[in-house]
Amino acid sequence: MRGETATLIKIGAVYSALGEQQKALEYYNQSLPLFRAVGDRRGEGTIFIRIGQVYSELGKKQKALEYYSQSLSLLQAVGDRQGEAYTLNNIAAVYSELGEKQKALKYYTQSLPLLQELKARIYEATILTTIGLVYSELGEKQKALEYYTRSLSLSRTVRSIEQENIALNNIAAVYSELGEKQKALEYYTHSLLLSRLIMNSEQEALALFNMASVKRSLGNLTEALNDIEVSIKIIENLRTKIISQKLRTSYFATLQDYYEFYIDLLMQLHKTNPNSGYDVKASEARKRVSNF
């Protein structure tokens, strides 16, 4: 029976990864009576998480919450602290997607002491960042900074450069929104250096794009132009290496945002330097976008 349940779950997971969520549900639901037959409440709670995730993917958020709630009760009853923390975060994510930010905060903050107890420090750093994002969306920028800074400190302690990079970008974004542009540039520059250190081209392009935006707001148009041109070159290079059409479409959307900024910046430069050919470069950029 253990082998059968494990196989059913794996098949369900494959279907879920392929985007065939109804098929995934079919196999997950087949495993439930097997867990119940042997009284495996932890296994049953874990399947409820998977079913909740499928319903969330299908956009059925209330249905997802029902299954997460059942999972939470079961996992708390058997003392599965890791599963409990994971479920709390899933519930929080659904509430956040539903726009119920205060409820999301309630569940995220409930998971933190569990993660600390489990010494799941990288996951804790991730949740600290997520809480910061929720506070930022609520307009509580100082509170967001508090959580981003905690995430940054913890990321450095556990030497998670990827998580450190995310925290740096988020801190920079808040400082930029608060009008503290030089501070924002400091954090974006640090993010850029880290991205190059770990050879994360996507993060490098993002850091350059963000730096260009800040520099433009400060009136440093030429420096902004240099940053956005390097950023676009990186993104275009990445796009040529993507096989998945879905991912190529995602990169196309990113490129459009970058090019819109680039073209606007070129036309702004053209107004101040009408004989420097910036309008020609803008026209070439428009043609390139139309050919994507």
PyMOL commands that set and color helices and strands:
alter all, ss='L'
color gray80, all
select helices_A, chain A and resi 2-17+21-37+41-57+61-77+81-97+101-118+121-137+141-157+161-177+181-197+201-217+221-239+245-272+278-290
alter helices_A, ss='H'
color red, helices_A
deselect
rebuild
show_as cartoon
